[in-house]
């Protein structure tokens, strides 16, 4: 089965992305990504929520809004697409995803092949 591992972190904890701490965090992601081998199908970090655009549909009308869909303490910061035998294996992989500060990793099975 294929799973999306959605990484939610507080962007405020990143600070300046050129800092040694942030670059070390990226290094942990690179190492984790390489450790997955062929189980990693894809994934990427995402630019901050200030760069987001949302298209919202209400009563059949579509409107465009700057920013993310919802205001939350944690923002979607990136994702991995992985192949796992079952949810238990996906959970084991997700437990290894580097998270800066407090955060969470949501595991979602993908539809289709």
C-alpha positions as CSV (number, residue, x, y, z in Angstrom):
1,X,0.0,0.0,0.0
2,X,1.0,3.6,-0.5
3,X,0.8,6.2,2.2
4,X,1.3,9.9,2.5
5,X,3.1,11.0,5.6
6,X,2.1,14.7,6.2
7,X,4.4,16.7,8.4
8,X,2.9,19.4,10.5
9,X,5.2,21.8,12.4
10,X,5.1,25.3,13.7
11,X,6.8,27.5,11.2
12,X,7.7,30.0,13.9
13,X,10.1,27.4,15.3
14,X,12.1,27.4,12.1
15,X,13.3,31.0,12.4
16,X,15.7,32.1,9.6
17,X,16.0,29.2,7.2
18,X,19.7,29.9,6.7
19,X,20.5,29.1,10.4
20,X,22.7,26.1,11.3
21,X,19.7,24.6,13.2
22,X,17.4,24.7,10.2
23,X,20.1,23.3,7.9
24,X,20.8,20.5,10.4
25,X,17.0,19.8,10.4
26,X,17.2,19.5,6.6
27,X,20.2,17.2,6.9
28,X,18.1,14.9,9.2
29,X,15.4,14.8,6.5
30,X,18.0,14.0,3.8
31,X,19.4,11.1,5.9
32,X,15.9,9.8,6.7
33,X,14.9,10.0,3.0
34,X,18.0,8.0,2.0
35,X,17.4,5.5,4.7
36,X,14.0,4.6,3.2
37,X,15.5,3.4,0.0
38,X,12.9,2.1,-2.4
39,X,10.1,2.5,0.2
40,X,10.3,6.3,-0.6
41,X,8.1,7.0,-3.6
42,X,8.3,10.8,-3.4
43,X,7.9,13.8,-1.2
44,X,9.1,17.3,-0.6
45,X,9.3,20.2,1.8
46,X,6.9,23.0,1.2
47,X,7.4,26.8,1.2
48,X,5.8,28.7,4.1
49,X,2.1,29.4,4.5
50,X,2.7,33.0,3.4
51,X,3.2,31.6,-0.2
52,X,-0.1,29.5,-0.1
53,X,-3.1,30.2,-2.2
54,X,-6.5,28.5,-1.5
55,X,-9.4,28.1,-3.8
56,X,-12.5,27.8,-1.6
57,X,-15.9,26.5,-3.0
58,X,-19.1,27.7,-1.3
59,X,-22.5,27.3,-2.8
60,X,-21.0,26.4,-6.1
61,X,-18.9,29.6,-6.3
62,X,-15.1,29.4,-6.2
63,X,-13.1,32.2,-4.6
64,X,-9.3,32.6,-4.3
65,X,-7.7,33.5,-1.0
66,X,-4.1,34.2,0.0
67,X,-2.8,31.8,2.7
68,X,-3.7,28.3,3.9
69,X,-7.1,26.9,4.1
70,X,-7.2,27.1,7.9
71,X,-5.4,29.0,10.6
72,X,-3.7,26.6,13.0
73,X,-0.7,26.4,15.3
74,X,1.0,23.8,13.1
75,X,1.3,24.2,9.4
76,X,1.8,21.5,6.7
77,X,5.5,21.8,6.1
78,X,6.2,18.8,3.8
79,X,5.3,15.2,3.0
80,X,6.7,11.8,2.1
81,X,5.1,9.3,-0.1
82,X,6.0,5.8,1.0
83,X,5.3,2.2,0.2
84,X,4.5,0.0,3.2
85,X,3.0,-3.5,3.6
86,X,0.3,-2.2,6.0
87,X,-0.6,0.6,8.4
88,X,1.7,-0.9,11.1
89,X,4.7,-0.5,8.8
90,X,3.6,3.0,7.8
91,X,3.4,3.9,11.5
92,X,6.9,2.5,12.1
93,X,8.3,4.6,9.2
94,X,6.4,7.8,10.3
95,X,7.8,7.5,13.8
96,X,11.3,8.2,12.2
97,X,10.3,11.4,10.3
98,X,12.3,14.3,11.7
99,X,10.1,17.0,13.3
100,X,11.5,20.3,14.4
101,X,10.2,21.1,17.9
102,X,6.7,20.0,18.6
103,X,4.8,18.7,15.6
104,X,3.0,15.7,14.2
105,X,3.0,13.4,11.2
106,X,-0.4,12.4,9.8
107,X,-0.5,9.0,8.0
108,X,-3.0,8.8,5.2
109,X,-3.5,5.8,2.9
110,X,-3.6,6.8,-0.8
111,X,-6.4,5.9,-3.1
112,X,-5.6,3.6,-6.0
113,X,-2.4,1.8,-7.1
